[in-house]
Amino acid sequence: MLANLDVLKKTLTLGAVAACLMLGACNTVEGFGQDMQKAGDNISDEARENK
């Protein structure tokens, strides 16, 4: 019984850590996407100015 409880605790801890990492990654990817969009907008603006 005690061994099952230890496995459950480890599984829940691992799941919580994985969830935190995934949520952190979402924010990072969203920020990266916004940076890429801004860079693309700047390139488009320069291309329009230099036609």
C-alpha positions in Angstrom: 0.0 0.0 0.0 2.8 2.4 0.9 4.6 1.7 -2.4 1.4 2.6 -4.4 1.2 5.9 -2.5 4.8 6.8 -3.3 4.2 6.1 -7.0 1.0 8.2 -6.9 2.9 11.1 -5.3 5.7 10.9 -7.9 3.2 10.7 -10.8 1.3 13.7 -9.5 4.4 15.7 -9.0 5.7 14.9 -12.4 2.3 15.9 -13.9 2.4 19.2 -12.1 5.9 20.0 -13.3 5.0 19.0 -16.8 1.9 21.3 -16.8 3.9 24.2 -15.5 6.5 23.7 -18.2 3.9 23.5 -20.9 2.1 26.7 -19.7 5.5 28.5 -19.6 6.2 27.3 -23.2 2.9 28.7 -24.4 3.8 32.2 -23.2 7.3 31.9 -24.8 5.9 30.7 -28.1 3.3 33.4 -28.1 5.9 36.1 -27.5 8.1 34.6 -30.2 5.2 34.7 -32.6 4.5 38.3 -31.8 8.2 39.2 -32.4 8.2 37.4 -35.7 5.0 39.2 -36.8 6.5 42.6 -35.9 9.7 41.8 -37.8 7.6 40.8 -40.8 5.6 44.0 -40.6 8.8 46.0 -40.6 10.2 44.2 -43.6 6.9 44.8 -45.4 7.0 48.5 -44.6 10.6 48.8 -45.9 9.6 47.0 -49.1 6.7 49.4 -49.7 8.9 52.5 -49.0 11.6 51.2 -51.5 9.5 50.3 -54.5 
